[in-house]
Amino acid sequence: SSTAADSTHVGVVVTPGQGVSLQRRPEQGGTSISVAVAGIVAPQWVKLVRRGHMFTGYYGSDGIAWTKIGNSVRVPVSRSAEAGLAVTSHNDGVLTTAAINSVTLTPGSFPRLLFIRGGPGTGGFLEGGGDEQLADLGDFSTAGGNHGWGEFAEVLMGAGYSLDAMIEGPVVNNTPVDLTAIELSDYAAVIFGSNNADYTGPQIDALETYVRGGGGALFISDANFGSHWSDAPDSDQLFLDRFGLVINQDQGVYTLTRAGGDFTAPTHPVLTGVGAFDGEGVSPLVLGVLPTPTGATITKLAAAKNSTRNNDVSGGQGSSRQVTASDASLVAVELDYGRVIGHFDRNTFFNLNGAGTSIQRFENNQFAINLMGWLSGGIDPLT
């Protein structure tokens, strides 16, 4: 980020005899970490690619064909971070000489977000079905009671993100998006929106590895994101088991406010500039039921209210109960170098005049930017 000796940093290094490596210090004053590839010696071409706070290192012999060094890594550095070349002898008091040529600095790309959406015919069971219920990023309808996320997409793109969407299989097979076939490290965060497919162990492993390595994941459930009561929460729970959280079924309508004391971690960056957010037909999360994963810190950001519905009946409507201190409308998890958010409702981000609420109500648009910013490593994706 700066020329200070203890600054966060990231770089690709080539040596005369110790291989090439992707080196980083993810926290100011912290320890530098290195991922090395042995057997590669100078001269070599090296390349460092930045997408927001995600960095990927490459090396090659000709500047055309590139080999990736390990996984992409998250290093929170500012928009105005210093960039340049470094040379060292690795021997204090002894100078060294290096010849460097063909140096190029190109504008960085926007941090990318991946949205996972339910397949055709798999959603909206409470209202007679219909793909409009699956909160598509290309749906800009402002009709009363709409379920579109087009304005949500516009808010995020205006904040400096680029968006990709992948769709699960149709109702006839309801196949999951194959997370093992995607270079997840190309994305700053993965948003599990209207997903309702059953994911396999290797696919769940791939997401956990991505998160632990520095990626972000957001989970939002809703009954109408599926074809029965437990469809959408079951799909999310397969992943949330790895992050120490339980998701409930859809029940309840309420608003969480700072003034009312509903924010249990009011200074958390996700809640910066947010006085209230709301939902309609909400699916809170539960803490303390599952063990906290190794390397994880789980923080309850906002309480749940009134009653909730357990996801305890396969294919059917779960049992209803009053919420407790273990229930939450908003939860943050830090896991090794990555981050996870559980949010209680899709409606918070609907277009204007959306069902129950919309992204234009309260400070929901700022809330949306904060969520992605925190998952990506900072409130502003490049700050």
N, C-alpha and C positions, 0 to 999 in steps of 0.2 A: 504493500500500500504506500510506503514511503521509504526514504533512505535510512531511517532509524535502524539501529542494530537489531532491535527486537521486533521489528515490524512483521506482520503477516506477509507471506510471500509464496510464490509458486514459480517453478521454472523447470526446463528440461536441460539436463547436463550431459555432456559427452566427455569421456576421459581417455587418456592414452592407453590404459590397461585395465580399468575397473568397470567397463561397460557404460551403458547409458542409463539415466535414471530420471524419474519424475519426482522432484523434491518440493516439499511444501511445509509451511508453518501455518496451520489453520487458526491459531489464536495468538494475539500479540503477547510476546514474552514467553510463549510456550516452546515446546520442543519441535524441532524440524523433523519431518518424516520423509523417508525415501523409499520408492519402489524401483528396484534396479533390474536391468536385463544384462546378465553377464555375457562375456564373449564378444561384445561389440566394441570396437576401438576406433578412435579418431583416425582419419577424418570421417565425419558423418553429417548428414543433413538432420536437423532437428526442427520440430514445429510445436507450438503451444497454441491451442484453440480455446477461446473463452466464450461461454454462453452464460451471461449473468455472473453468478458466483461459482459456476461449474467450469472446470478446466480439464482438458484432455491433452496428453503429451504423445508425440509421435517421433519416430526416427526413420531414416531411410538412407540408402546408399547413393541415390541419384536425384532426390528432390521431386520425384514423380510418384513412385510407389512408396507408401507409408505404412509402417507397422505401429500399432497402438501400444503404449506402455501401460500395462495394467488397466484398471478402471478409471473412469473420470472421477475427479475429486472436487469437493466443495471447499473453497477458501474465500471467506468474506473479505473482499477488497472493494475499495470505493470506485466510483465512476471515474475519478481523476487519478487513479493509481499510476505510479511510475512504471515504465516499461523500458527495457534495455538489455545490454549484454554484460556478462560477468566473466572474469578470468581469475583463477587462483592457482598458486603453486602448492597449496596445502602444506606449506612450510613457512611459519612466521619468520619474517625478516629476509626471505628469499624471493626475488622477483621471478616472474615467468613471462614468456612471450607466446602468444597464440595468434594465428592468422585466421581471420573470419571474413567470409565474403558472402555475397548474395543475400543480404539482410533485407527483409520486407516486413512492413507493419501494415496490416489491412484493418479496416473498420470491423469491429466485433459484431456478431449476430445477436439478435434478441434472445433472451432466455425463453426456452420452449416449455409449454405445458401440454400434457397429454390427458385428454378426457376420455374415459371409458363409458360408453353408452349401451343401454339394453338393445337387443335385436328387435326387428319388426315383429309385431304381434305379441310381444311379451309383457306389455305394461297396461296400466289403467284398469285393473280388474274391478275396482270399487265403483267405477263410473262407466262400465260397459265396454272397456277396452279402448284402444286407440293409441297410435304411436305419438300423438301430440302430448301425451302424458309423460313421455320419456325425456323431457327437458333438453331439446336439441339446441346446439349452439347456433344453428342457422334459422331458428324460429324467432322472428321479430314481431309476432302478433301482439297488438296491444288491446285486443278484444277483452271484454270483461271475463275474468276467470281463466285467462290464458296460463299456459304452463311452459312458456318459452324461456330459453336462456340466451337469446340473441343479444339483449342489452348487457347481460353479464359478460359475454364475450367482448363486446365493444369496450366496456370499462377496463377489462384486463389488457386488451390491445392498446388502449390509450395510455396505460401505465407502463408500456414497453415490453409486453410479452407477445410471443407468437403462439398460436394454438393449433394443435392437431387433435383430431377425434378418431377413435376406432370403435367399431360397432360389433357387438357380439352377434352370434348366429340367430336366425329367426326362430319363431316359436316351435317349428317342426323339429329342430335339433338343439337350439339354445346353446350352441357351443361357445366356450369362453374365448376371449382374446388371448392368443398365445404369447404370454409375457416372456417365455423363454426365447422367442424368436425376434424380440425387439431389443434394440440397443437402448435400454432404459436410461443409461447414463447420459444419453443425449438430451434428456429432459430434466428441467429444474424440479418438477413435481408431477405426480400422476394423480388425477382427480377421478375417484370412483364415484360417478354420479348415479346414473340409472342402471348400473350393472345388476344383473340378476342371475347370471349363469353360475354353475358350479365349477370352481377352479381346482386344478390338480395340485398335488404336493410340489412337483418341480416348479410350477408357475408361482406358487406361494413362496417357495424358496427364493425364486428370482427377485420377487419384490422385496423380501426381507433383506437380501444381500444388497440390493440397490439402496434401500433406506440406510442400512448400517454403514454403507460406504459414502453417504453424503446426500442421498436423494430425499425428496419429500413426498408425502402421500396425504390426500384429503379424502375422508369417507363421509358421504351424505346418504342417508337411507330414507325411504318413504314407501308406504304401502302400494301406492300407484306406480312405483318403479318396478312392480312385479305382477305376476298373474295370480297370486294368492297372498295371504297375510305374511307368511314367513319367507317369501321368495327373495325379496331384496335384502332383508337383514341376514338371511342365511348366507348369501353371497358375500356380504361384507364380513361376516363373522369368521369365515375361513381365513381371512387375512388378520383380522383384529385379535385372534387368538395369539398371534405372534407379538402383539404390541400391548398385551395386558388389559384389553378393553372388551366389554360386552355391549352389544347394541340391542336396544329394545324395539318393539313393534310400534307402529304408528298410533298415537292417541294424544289428544289435547291441543289447545290453542292458547298461546300466551306470549307475552312480551317480557324480555329481560332488560332491566335498566340499571345504569350506574347509580343513579340517585336513590333507587329503591334497595340498594345493597345486594343486587343479584350477581354482580361481578365479584367472584371470589378471589380473583387475582387481577385487580383493576389496573395495575401498572404494567401488565404484560403487553408487549408490542402489538399483539393481535388486536387489542382493545384501544389502542391509541386513537384519539379523536372520535371514539364511538360512545355515544350516550345511551343507545338502546339498539337492540335488534329483536326480531320477532319471527314466529313461525306459526304454521297452521297445519295440524295433523303431524305432530312432531314425534321423533324417535330419539329420545335421550340415550346417553351412554351410561354404563355402570362401571365404577372403579372398585377395586378391592376383591372382586370375585375371582379373578385369575391372578396368578403370581406375577409380580413385576419382572419383566425379562431382564436378563443380565445386561448391564450397560444402559438401562433405561431410567429416565426420570419422568414421572407422570404428574401433570399439573392440571387440576380442575380450574377452569377459567370462569365458568358461569354455572349457576345452579340450575336444577330442573324444578318445575312447579307442579302442584296439584297431583294428578295421578298419572301413571304410566302403564304400559302393557308389556309384560315379559314376552320374550320370543321363546316360549316353552311348549308350543304345540306345532309339530311339523305339519306344514301345509294349512294350518288353521289359525284362528284368532287366539292369541295367548291370554293368560290370566292378567287381570287388572289389579293394581295395587296403588297405594299412596307412595309418592316419591320419598326418598330418604336422603341423607347427606352424601350417600354414595352415588347418587344419580347426578348427571351433569348434562347441560345442554351444549357445552363446549369444553373440549379436553385437548390438551397439548401433550405430546410425548416427544422427548428427546432420546434418541437411541443411537449410541456411538456418535457418528458424525452426521446422522440424518434426523429428520423430524416428521411427525405425524400429527394430523389434526382430525378429531371426530366432531362433526357438527350435526345438530339435531334436525335440520329440515332443509329441503330443497326450495321451499317457497320464498325464503329470504332473498333469493336471487332471480325471481321471475321478472319478466318485463312489466312495464307500467300497466296497471289494472290487473295484475296477475292474481291467481286464486289466493285469497287470504292476505297476501302482502306482495311486495315487489322490491326490487333492488333500489327503487327511487324513494322508498319510505325510510324514515329515520336517517341514519348514516350507513345504510346497508351497502352503498357503493364503496365507501371508504373501508368498511369492514371486509368486503371482498378483496380489495387491494392489499389490506393488511394480512389476510390469510395467506395469499400467494407470496407476499413479500417475506413473511416469516418462514414459510416452508422453503423458500429459495435462499434464505440466509440473511435477509434484511427487509425492512419495510418497503423502501424503494428497491426494485429488483437490481439496480446497479449502484446503490449507495453504500 
